[in-house]
Amino acid sequence: MRGESYWRDGRVVSYVLDDPNRLTGVVMGQERYHVQLGAWGGALVGRCSCPVGDQLCKHAVALGLAYLSGQAQVPVEVPAGTYFETRVELEAWAAAQDVAWALRMSAENLAITGPASYGLQYLLGRLSLRDLGSLDGAQRHAGAHGLAPGLAVTAHALLEAQAELVTCGKLEETERAPGGSPLRQMLLDARRELRETVPPRARAWRATGTWKFEPAPAVIWKERERIIRSTRDYGSVGVTTRLGSNGRSASLECVCEERACVHMVALVDATLDVLDDPARAAEARQLETELMRPSWSRALAELELLEAKAAAPRPAIEVWWYVEHELGTLTLSPIVKKQLKRGGWSSGAQTSAVRLLDDYRDVLSEHDLRVAEQYATWVPGRGTSYAARAFLALVGHPRVVTEQSSGAAVEVKRAPLGFTALPADDEIRLEPSIEGVRMSPTLLGELLRTYQPGEPLFTIDPETGNCLLIEVGDDARALTAVLAKHGDRFPPESHAALLERLGRMEGRMPLVVPQTLKGRELPPELITVVRMRLLPDVSLELELFVRAGAGTPLFHPGDGPRDVLLERRGERGYVRRDLGSEAAFVREMAAALPIESAEEGPPGCYRISDPDTALLVVAAAQDPPAGLEIEWLDQRPEVSAAV
């Protein structure tokens, strides 16, 4: 029953009998399906590109019924000479009558009587007169609809009408007098070049088209007939042709994508009609003035318009960013508020980041521009769960609202994930924290499962309503996994080893250890460490670090934690660094090496390209003073003797 319904609705687009036992066709369902129906092994078998596959589906049933309907129809008597029998005959006649161009006309131009079904309209919009203009072509493509003879006759009549228009157009050519204004002469020259390959059409037919002059400047010509554009974009389009000029020669473009076509000739002829019509003299003068202006004059006029546009007052807008979860994804939408004439701001209109950039790029603040560009370039599903860079750019923005804030501005903050060691009876409990404030391990686990590695974790503080972007480094993620797997409580016998490991990890992530667990504050024993590397191009690199005490991690001067945990002579304690004075101390210690002429890149990083200076530095590094240590990266060079 469903197959019969498809057939009666005209969804069988076309079919052909490949051999006596196989029928092949196209049926329109949810998609365009290719169907075969045949007798194999004494049984009726269907094959279709639809999901049903090799079973006898509704598309195969519709194809069979369409074929039987075509076979059962009473042959239509068509008078000889009112149709083309074959495509070869059609193309030969069109070439002889100089209307080969008309074979690209869309079959939509054929006047079809009777109810037009869905399948027929789809068919006509994708076929040309070359396809349906002959009886064999019409039978092949439209035989399922029983309209093949009528289509062939209608196409023959349409092509004969086009041939008559061409004949009249050639007779009218003698009426064009040469000479006249420079624009007229330029158009006549362009027409002469076009006429070498394509014919004209009658003046009376041009009255059915649409001629329009635009201030671009350009002349636009549109025709009622539709054409099939090309095999690259196969479909029916309206004819639109454009005429421009650089003041010396005409330029023509047509939607048919041909270098020369009958539509261009029609446009030139329609423009000449305007120039030759005394009733349109004012329009002709304007056309002459604009099209014959030299290129430099147009450039100056456009520059003047640009200056006027730049001098015009820019609209005062205020951009708010709305954060919400939509379809399980964290989204960001700009809300544009405009300043009212009486002061104050409008309620705002929600838009997209792409539209915001298109409409207001020139008036956006640097902060809004950065957020919009990051969000507009984000592609969902490409390795990220949300537009993390856009949200990071949103940090510190004064106008951010969320679903929960009811229009009130909230703060967007960025903070790294850290850990806090807390005494719990005689044990130490290690729990996640943000800027020293405890974070629920359950919430952290949910966020880690939601967002991908490398993305900041997004959450909203339930107390303040502020948005928080939590940065989780590899070490912090690994420590979280270890605590989730083995527990976060450590008994007394593990405290020494735990605090020692926390001391080594303190430079890689924020760690908060209470005073009671740190032990006694110990006097600092600062050591300046110079890391050196010999590069293949015989240049020497140096980088300065500081160590708060023996066995503690290396830090860049002035960076890292203020308190560094350590164990000295069996006593657990910590050293408090003076971050403000470390840089000067390290430079003073490094002055023992002759690096005055070295090239300094980032602070504390030096490069020495002169071999003699590098040798002096290496020689001085053999016996450094107390408080200065030398570490070689890669391979330590061997110093034999001075030359």
C-alpha positions, -999 to 999 in steps of 0.1 A, spaced: 0 0 0 28 24 8 45 16 -26 12 23 -44 9 56 -26 44 65 -37 35 57 -73 2 77 -73 21 107 -57 44 108 -86 75 100 -66 90 78 -94 112 103 -111 124 82 -140 130 46 -151 145 26 -180 143 -10 -190 180 -21 -191 172 -55 -205 140 -77 -207 146 -89 -171 157 -57 -153 141 -23 -146 162 6 -132 148 38 -119 150 67 -94 123 71 -66 121 101 -43 116 91 -7 133 109 22 163 109 -1 168 102 -38 169 64 -40 183 43 -69 161 12 -74 164 -20 -95 136 -45 -101 141 -77 -120 134 -114 -124 163 -135 -111 159 -172 -106 122 -172 -114 114 -147 -86 107 -109 -85 137 -93 -67 142 -57 -57 174 -39 -49 174 -3 -35 198 22 -20 174 27 9 181 12 43 158 -18 35 185 -29 10 179 -61 -11 143 -68 0 112 -58 -19 108 -23 -5 81 3 -11 103 21 -36 106 -11 -57 69 -15 -56 63 21 -68 88 15 -96 70 -16 -108 36 0 -107 50 30 -127 63 7 -153 31 -13 -156 11 20 -158 33 32 -187 29 -1 -205 -9 -1 -201 -13 35 -214 -29 39 -248 -3 53 -272 -8 89 -279 -11 99 -315 14 128 -320 13 145 -354 46 143 -373 67 174 -373 55 185 -338 83 168 -319 119 156 -322 123 118 -322 159 116 -308 183 138 -290 207 137 -320 178 152 -342 171 178 -315 207 190 -313 211 191 -351 180 212 -355 190 236 -327 225 241 -343 209 248 -377 184 273 -362 212 290 -341 193 282 -308 218 256 -294 219 279 -263 182 273 -257 189 236 -249 202 248 -215 168 262 -206 152 246 -176 123 222 -182 105 244 -156 98 267 -186 75 241 -202 38 247 -195 26 215 -179 -12 212 -177 -29 191 -149 -20 187 -113 18 189 -108 30 162 -84 60 165 -61 81 141 -81 74 160 -114 83 194 -100 115 179 -86 122 164 -120 116 195 -141 137 217 -119 168 195 -126 164 188 -163 170 209 -193 154 210 -227 183 190 -240 171 162 -217 134 164 -223 132 180 -258 131 148 -277 106 119 -274 131 94 -264 145 117 -237 111 125 -224 102 88 -223 133 80 -204 131 108 -178 93 113 -175 77 81 -187 67 72 -152 43 102 -152 28 94 -186 37 129 -199 64 120 -224 45 129 -256 32 161 -242 66 172 -229 82 165 -263 56 185 -282 57 214 -257 95 215 -259 94 215 -297 70 245 -297 91 264 -272 123 259 -293 105 270 -324 94 301 -306 130 308 -296 141 303 -332 115 328 -343 128 353 -318 164 348 -331 152 354 -367 135 386 -358 165 398 -338 188 393 -368 164 413 -390 163 442 -365 201 445 -364 201 467 -395 181 493 -376 210 501 -352 228 532 -365 266 533 -358 283 561 -338 268 583 -312 280 589 -276 312 572 -263 290 549 -242 269 539 -272 300 532 -293 315 511 -264 283 490 -263 283 486 -300 319 473 -299 310 449 -272 280 437 -291 300 432 -323 324 409 -303 295 390 -288 278 385 -321 307 365 -335 295 335 -314 259 341 -302 227 354 -318 204 383 -308 166 381 -300 137 403 -310 131 438 -295 95 428 -285 108 399 -264 131 422 -245 101 440 -232 94 410 -210 128 413 -192 138 436 -164 164 463 -170 178 482 -140 206 507 -134 223 505 -100 247 532 -85 275 506 -82 276 516 -111 262 486 -130 233 476 -152 214 445 -142 193 424 -167 169 397 -156 149 373 -178 117 353 -170 131 320 -183 152 298 -161 183 279 -171 203 249 -158 235 265 -145 262 238 -149 271 203 -140 290 216 -109 258 231 -94 231 212 -113 199 230 -107 175 256 -121 183 293 -117 170 326 -129 189 345 -156 208 375 -142 234 394 -163 255 423 -152 271 451 -172 300 472 -158 325 496 -172 360 510 -163 354 541 -185 372 525 -215 356 491 -220 326 471 -209 327 441 -187 299 415 -188 290 387 -164 262 362 -165 249 335 -141 251 309 -169 289 311 -165 296 315 -202 322 339 -216 296 350 -243 259 342 -243 226 354 -256 218 370 -222 247 393 -226 235 403 -261 200 410 -246 215 432 -219 236 452 -244 205 456 -267 183 466 -238 208 493 -228 211 506 -263 172 508 -263 175 531 -234 201 553 -250 181 555 -283 148 563 -266 141 602 -266 117 598 -237 145 584 -215 171 611 -223 176 620 -186 182 584 -177 206 580 -206 226 610 -195 230 596 -160 239 563 -174 265 579 -197 280 599 -168 283 570 -144 295 542 -167 320 564 -185 337 578 -154 374 569 -152 385 545 -126 405 571 -106 373 592 -103 354 563 -89 382 555 -65 381 591 -52 343 590 -49 345 558 -29 372 572 -6 350 602 0 322 579 10 345 560 33 356 593 50 320 603 55 313 569 70 343 572 93 333 607 104 297 597 111 289 592 148 293 556 158 265 539 177 270 537 214 266 501 225 272 480 256 279 443 253 268 419 280 278 382 278 252 356 288 266 322 300 242 292 299 241 255 294 223 246 262 218 210 251 245 199 275 271 224 262 284 255 278 275 284 255 282 321 254 259 347 238 264 384 234 236 408 244 238 442 227 223 472 245 221 505 227 221 539 242 188 557 242 183 593 231 171 603 266 200 585 283 202 550 297 204 518 278 179 495 260 169 461 274 193 445 248 189 420 220 206 386 221 227 378 190 256 356 180 293 362 182 296 361 144 268 386 139 283 408 166 316 410 147 298 416 114 277 445 127 298 462 154 334 452 150 346 488 147 329 499 179 337 469 202 361 473 231 393 454 230 380 430 256 347 423 238 365 419 205 389 393 220 360 373 235 339 375 203 368 364 180 377 335 202 341 323 204 333 328 167 363 307 157 355 278 180 342 247 162 320 223 184 332 188 186 368 192 175 386 180 205 370 204 230 338 203 250 333 241 251 349 273 239 376 274 266 396 302 251 366 324 248 358 319 285 394 325 295 393 358 275 361 366 295 381 368 328 377 402 343 349 414 320 326 437 339 293 427 322 287 389 325 254 374 335 243 338 340 211 319 341 211 321 379 221 357 383 188 372 371 204 399 351 230 410 378 266 411 367 289 383 380 326 380 381 346 355 360 377 343 378 406 321 369 424 300 395 446 269 395 436 238 413 456 233 445 456 211 476 455 217 513 470 194 539 448 194 571 454 176 604 426 151 612 432 137 647 465 120 643 463 118 605 469 142 577 441 147 551 449 160 517 420 176 499 416 198 468 413 236 472 410 268 452 431 297 466 432 279 499 394 273 501 383 237 502 367 222 471 343 192 472 361 161 459 328 149 446 323 181 426 359 180 413 354 144 401 323 153 382 340 183 366 370 162 356 347 137 339 328 165 321 357 185 307 386 172 287 423 173 298 438 207 292 404 225 295 397 247 325 369 233 346 339 256 347 317 260 377 295 286 394 301 294 431 268 287 448 274 313 474 285 343 453 272 332 419 305 340 403 319 319 375 352 301 382 376 286 356 397 261 374 430 253 357 441 217 363 477 208 354 490 173 347 504 170 382 472 182 399 451 158 377 475 129 385 474 137 423 436 138 422 435 104 405 459 90 432 437 103 461 405 90 445 421 56 441 439 52 474 422 76 497 431 111 510 441 102 546 477 95 557 486 80 591 514 92 614 541 68 600 536 84 565 538 121 575 576 125 570 575 110 535 543 129 526 556 163 536 589 156 518 569 149 486 547 179 491 578 200 494 590 188 460 556 193 444 551 228 458 567 245 428 544 228 404 510 234 420 495 255 448 499 236 481 487 249 515 502 233 546 492 246 580 518 259 604 513 230 627 523 206 600 551 226 585 571 225 617 596 252 628 606 280 606 643 275 596 668 301 586 672 303 547 702 289 530 698 304 496 718 288 468 721 302 433 720 275 406 733 282 371 721 257 345 744 256 315 740 240 281 765 238 252 746 241 219 757 225 186 765 259 171 792 263 197 772 288 217 766 287 255 732 291 272 728 299 309 697 301 331 696 313 367 676 296 395 674 297 433 672 269 458 658 277 493 679 250 509 696 217 503 673 192 488 645 217 479 632 222 443 646 249 420 625 281 415 629 311 392 639 341 413 608 357 428 585 330 416 569 299 432 557 294 468 567 317 496 572 288 521 593 258 511 591 226 531 623 208 539 640 186 564 673 197 579 694 176 602 665 154 610 642 183 618 611 190 597 605 226 590 602 253 563 621 282 549 603 314 542 616 330 510 620 367 505 606 368 470 612 405 464 650 404 470 658 370 453 663 384 418 690 409 430 706 382 452 709 357 423 723 384 399 749 393 425 760 357 429 761 351 392 784 381 388 812 357 397 809 344 361 821 368 333 786 371 316 786 409 313 787 408 275 762 379 272 729 385 254 700 383 278 666 370 265 639 364 291 649 376 326 676 353 340 684 336 306 717 343 288 732 333 255 769 336 247 779 332 210 815 343 212 837 312 218 864 331 238 839 345 262 822 311 265 856 295 274 861 321 301 827 313 316 833 276 315 867 281 332 852 302 359 825 276 365 851 249 373 856 264 408 825 284 417 824 303 450 803 292 480 765 296 474 769 292 436 762 258 420 767 248 384 745 222 367 751 210 331 723 200 309 727 173 283 765 166 284 791 183 305 820 195 283 855 182 292 880 210 299 916 198 293 939 228 296 944 264 285 961 270 252 
